[in-house]
Amino acid sequence: MSETPKTDKPKKELSKAQMLSKKITEDYMNEAFRAHELGKLIGYTTAISPVEIFVAHDIVPIYPENHAVANLTAKKGIQLCSVTENLGYTSHLCAYARSDLGYRETGITVTKGIPEPDLFLACNAQCFTLTKWFQVLARKGNLPVFVFDTPEYIMDKKAREEIIKYCVLQLKELISFLEEITKKKFDYDRLKEVMKYSAESSILYKRFLDMAQYKPSPISIFDALIGMAIAVYRRGTPECVEYYKTLCDEFQEKADKGIGVLPKDKEKYRLYWENLPVWFKFSDHAKLLGSYGGVILTSLYVHAWSFEFDLNKDPLLTLAENYVSRFSNSTLEDRADMAMDLFKRYSMNGMIMFMNRSCKAVSFAVPTLKDVLVKRTGIPALVFESDMGDQRFYSETQIRTRIEAYFETLDRLQHKV
Amino acid sequence: MWDNLSLKEVVEYTKDPFPSIRKWAKEKGKKVVGSTIADVPEEVIYAFGFLPVTLVGTDKPLKKAPSRLPDNACSLARSNLELVLSYEGDLFDGFVLPQVCDTTQHLSDIWRISFPDKYVECFLAPRQVDRPSARYWVKEEIERLIESMGKWTGIGITDNDLKNAISLYNENKRLLKEIYDIKKKNPETITNREFFSLVKLSMQVDKEEFNKSLKKIKDSLAPKKGDGYLDIVLAGITCDPPEVYGLFDEIKLNIVADTLVTGSRYLDGIVPDNGNPIDALADRHMNRNFFSPIHDNVYRNFEEIKALYKENNAKAVIYIHIEFCESQEYDLPDLKKMIRKEGIPMHVLDTEYQTLSLSHLRTRLQAFFESLKGGSL
């Protein structure tokens, strides 16, 4: 996601957006590695967290998840996870966490690695795992951890108002926590400026994801997964806005010219994907599905960063409202509604529900969500179990057979119609 | 029904309390509200006139839960879901389910969708406790629960209703603590299994009745020290199936302190019975000891176990790991390292709710304590 793993494939010419992404990432990592020299601290945080507060306070955010993705995509999962398991951690914990703890032990990485943390911010709107993983890392250096506790955004209106109040209260505590560590007063005007960038880039990011509405779709989930990286780690900056403007222009041009991931006559199945991807099978899955006329268009996961910040509101209020209501912190009923909205807007006619052993926060909803979505859409679902990063839990033949059988079912249904 | 039980009967009831709860509820015309662990303020449920029952899994086979929660989900969560989906669901008029981790968050959603005709409310416990906002939030949640139950039942409760419930529940905890004190010093008097059955049954049956049994049992105890007992600290969240306590009894281990939600963490939840009862319940929540999913101080678990070991002059720590409890699994490797660094012998027992055979646990426990006795003791 953040740092592209090395491959032996011949180099393709990069698009303007890709070059920009590369430059932003390099500048970001260079700054991160020089943070202390620049008088800044490194804050490890979760991909879904009110990072705008870090940016406004000159804390360089680092996402161990992104680094884990680079290693897992490059198939380092078994090697790194095994090291962690030898330390006494069980094999069914999150592969991001296991590969990261393995990296801490061995230094093995396909990138330049990530700088060591000074503090942690764990937001449980994403998951509880990150909190526990950060606690493990914090113990290594006796470092401070701030848990931004976001209770489930339950469907009761009054309860939601109370939840927001609790979250705003905590954001104030977070600011005091950072002020105490950095001995520097927090600048609310700076936060307002950061919020402007974050709001603008979020709208553009959503526009980019919504390119999936076109037929044929110029964007697949694989484009979205690559394209979301900057939203994850550079939101709140002008370069993030610039990147998404460029990216939107590129994909809009494709859409205007009718260029799809698959040619219009080959695009038979427009698919929904539930969960994170199987990172080490990223391109294989795209090719395999493409051979059946299938394109995965989207998932709730990639939409997690399409925030709708209201700049007319107090920044802490709009931050709280947005972060607490992510799909990963929403009820099953609300998740189903969010997915249904995507089904309608993107005209999808198939769904792949991935039971990801690594990600309990997303996967434990899958069996029930699948039932609800199948009932509401009338579309059959393909369910398969594996792991997003640990190849030991991936059965090639079994999954391939299931995908083939699923497309046969969809074909049969289409012919009936 | 529960006011004149012998220790033997308590052990039997604890193994499967539901037939007696069913019978009692029918006879008394009372409604039953179930909760999973931990930290639901059961005094509120009682004040509304319901019987609060804490659900702590079943040893009956899994049939429906695996299709909702996969096999890498916490064994207790799956077992509780099975308990209501296949076996006892109809007994309950409603549920109040605490959310303390990803699994319990999902469990609460799955439960609500599985029982569309029943009252299913969640208790959103703060998953941090070291900042003022946590105290604010837990009070909000207690008030929300009162309002929600009020809407459901169409009745309200007064401060006095709540104070009476608190008083009854406090009395229960005081009695249990007194019995625990006798047991700690006189292990021959009451077995581990008997004592922890008293605690567990207290969490599941009517306290007004059961307190009478507790008084009688306490008064009937003739303290006996016995020989050859080894004092231990039991750490973890729950300890099941109850036969595990039987194993401790078999090899003469005496639990002198524990950190269990179905043990001291429950007993220490005595609520100050003066002032505003909601504030008192919120204070109780904040003062409770370590519970892995909600405590953000990463050293607190270690510090509490070490203190219990030293204060009680124990000889070892046994940690009960619930299979697939993610929270425990992130804590354990470092906890083991820290405890062993202090020179404290520690043994981890892996438990699963549907396990019926304990022979592997017995062998491991025996080996650990034989080596311990042959070593420094």
Interface residues (C-beta under 8 A of the other chain):
Chain A: L87 G88 Y89 T90 H92 L93 A97 N124 C127 F128 T129 T131 K132 W133 Q135 V136 A138 R139 V145 V147 D149 P151 E152 I154 K158 A159 E162 I163 K165 Y166 L169 Q170 E173 T331 L332 E333 M355 R357 K360 A361 S363 F364 A365 P367 T368 V372 E385
Chain B: S67 R68 L69 P70 N72 A73 Q99 C101 D102 T103 Q105 H106 L107 S108 D109 I110 I113 C122 L124 P126 R127 Q128 R131 P132 S133 A134 Y136 W137 E140 R144 P293 D296 V298 Y299 F324 E326 S327 E329 Y330 D331 L332 P333 D334 K336
